[in-house]
């Protein structure tokens, strides 16, 4: 519950400042958020590989046919 409250407070603060922030600052924030998402996705993929293993390129291309 505390996390939800913190998140709401942060979202309200961001919303309040969106109209006064320079475009370059907003672009940097978006890039950071995208980088964080990419890192999260990569970690999930690495965890999946550790659990399920991988297949060779030849096996993959055979599945795609």
Helices and strands as residue ranges (DSSP letters): H 2-18, H 23-52, H 57-64
